[in-house]
Amino acid sequence: MMEDRFTEIERENRILLEKMSSIMSNKGGVLGLPAPYRKSSLNSGYRKRQLINITMENQALMSRLQKKRPNYFAEEFERERMQTEYLI
């Protein structure tokens, strides 16, 4: 009984593997239909250049932000908090 079930599972796995192999080798879609046509953008070169420019600008901005010293200091905030609590 169990051996028959294992044999059936192996047969189904083999059929599935053959179908997957067929799809991969034909470079096609499911059920032997051709893969859908992928439209290419007419302005892909322009968009790629824009993306590179934006990335470079973002990196320059990030570099400037990382070099900038902070405008506030935790010690000063703590001192002001202590003074406010004292007055309250």
N, C-alpha and C positions, 0 to 999 in steps of 0.2 A: 504494500500500500504506500509506504513512505518512499520506497524506491521508484515507484511509478510517478509520484509527485515530483521528486527530484529530477527525473528524466524529462518530465514536461517542462519544468522550470528551465533546465538547460537548453531544451529545444527553443523555447520562447526567447531566451537570452541570445541564442545564436541568430535567430531571425531578426531580432532588434539590432544586433551588431552588424548584420549584413545590410540592413536598411540605412544605418548610420554611415557605414562605409560607402554605400552607394551615393548618398547625399554629399559626403565630403569629396568624393572623387569627381563627381559631376559639377561641383561648384554651383549647384542649383539649389532651388528651394525645396520645399516639402512636396511630396507626391510627384516628383519629376518635373514640376513646373519650373521655368527659369527664375532665377533670383530677380527681385524687382530692380529696375533701373534706378541708379542713384544720380540725381541731378547735381551738377557741379555749379558753384556760384561763379558768375561772370566777374565779380569783383573780389575774388578770394585773395588775390595778390595785394590789393589795396587794404583789405581788412587785416591781412597778416602784418603789413607794414605799420598800420595803425596800432595793432596790438603790441608790436615791438616798441613803438614810441611811447605808448602808455605805460608799459612795463618799465622802461628806462626812467620815465618821469617819476613813477611810483618809487623806484629804488633810490633815486636822488632825494626825494622827499623824505623817505624813511631814514636815509643817512643823515640828513639835516636834523631831523627830529631826535635821533639817537645822540647826536653831538651836543644838542641843546641842554643847558643846565636847567633844573627845575626852578620854578618861580616861588615855590612854597617849601617850607621846611617843617618836618614833623615836630621838631623840638619847639619851634615857635608856636605851633598850634597847641601843643601840650601846655606850654606856659600860659597861653591865653585862656585855655580851658580851666586851669587851676585858679587863675585869677578870677574868672567869672564865677566859679563855684564858691570861692571865698566870699565874693560880694553877695551872693545869693544866700 
